Amino acid sequence: MDVQAILKTAREVLTDGIDYSLPGNGGPECRDHVAMEHRLAETAFALALFVVSVAVGLRFDSRTAKEKAEARERMKREASQAPPRPPLHSVVYLLVFTIVMGVELGYKFATKEVIWLVNPCHMLSFANILVLAAFVSGRSSSNVVQFSVTFLSFYFHAPIAALIFPVTNTLFLPFEVRDIN
C-alpha cells in the first residue's frame, strides 16, 4: 500500500463524516478567520511562555539532590508493597466512565468524525480515565499521576461547561442526544 492510499484512508476515517455546512463544524471560513501570521505569532508566544515557565519552575525547585533521591527510594518502597484494595465505588466509576467513552468512540468512528476526539473535552476524559485507573490499580503515588491530578484539577470545569452548554446540532445518531426536558 502506498503512502497516498494510507493518507486517503486516514482522511476518510478522520473527517469524511463532517458536514461543513452546519454552523460550528469548521470549514474553510473557520480555518481562515485568522491570518496565518497571527496564528504563527500566537504559537511562538505560547511556546516562549512555556519555555520560560519550565525554566522558572526548574530554577525555583527547592529540593536538594538528597531529598529527591530519598523521595525516589520512598516511592520504590511503596511500589513494592501490595497496594490496598480500591474502593468499590471507584472501580464502578472507572468502569462506567470507560464504557461511556467507548460508546463515544463508537459514535465517532461510525460517523467518520474521529478528528473530534482530539478536542479538549475528549482529551480531558481520556486523561481522567488514566488517572482513575492509576488510582484503582494502586499506582497513584507516582509523580506523573500526582502531576496529572494537579493538572486536571485546573480543567475540571470543562465537563460541567459541556453539560451546561451542549453542542447538539451536529449529533444525529440514536441515543447520541438525550432530551432532558
Secondary structure as UniProt FT lines:
FT   HELIX           3..15
FT   TURN            16..17
FT   TURN            20..21
FT   TURN            23..24
FT   HELIX           28..31
FT   HELIX           36..59
FT   HELIX           65..80
FT   HELIX           88..110
FT   TURN            111..112
FT   HELIX           114..118
FT   HELIX           120..136
FT   TURN            137..138
FT   TURN            140..141
FT   HELIX           143..153
FT   TURN            154..156
FT   HELIX           157..164
FT   TURN            169..170
FT   TURN            174..175
//
